[in-house]
């Protein structure tokens, strides 16, 4: 028996274009006191990153597969296929890298190997929706002598930041100050530079504030005005908005606002309307605020964006957008007072009885 452990040095979340580093440890778990006949021989081990795509058959109409592509027999247990046994199609993969060949481990012996690969920038982000799914995995394949291949899959989360696909790492050594007492390889410098650049671009895009006002009305008149200070947010931020109901001519009794994602299948991949066909647009609510607002002139709300969600993106098959969905309950009574009276009522005092008779009845 052989034990294979894969450890990611900096967690499972990566930005497209960053370098993934993984330490693969192969161990013979038998005690060292076992006989020499208990040593294990491994033929080889390889690692590869791939993105698996799966579409809902009731929502997405995919074209037939290209018959001109070479077909590798998946039934062969001696061929390293990272996506063997998984649903969907492998739409993106890195070249496989060999970790070792012809390895023999004595009882209790362990050896570690390093794997490093840059995540492709041309792929979609990690996403699990109702119509499509994009799943990234690091697959490690290992084969014992005269045995089928065993696969170890490590799930990854990949975030794609628009605008970083065409950015090239500067080769000038004087790009950033460095300490002569710290050892840092080129991949570490590139990852830190890419993370700093992504942080700067996110900060520049999300820090711009400009008040946007939207009038809310129905067929009977104006309900109020909605205000929001920016339209670009980061994961983990709060979407803050205001509602001015004092200028409306229609009384609003209650309102609710939901932070939703809209997943829309592109027109060329939509299923035709018919029996058993799901809609091409689906919505998922991530946060919701509800408030009773009769006699309320101004109010506000704050909706958090989950850190585990996916930012908006667009591919040839599907697009994902974020939106605020409002629902208002209005009154049909034209004479309903919207504003509270200007004159405050006089305070009133109430004096209770001096004695209260209380009877306890046991059941």
Order of alpha helices (4+ residues) and beta strands (2+ residues): beta-beta-beta-beta-beta-beta-beta-beta-beta-beta-alpha-beta-beta-beta-beta-beta-beta-beta-beta
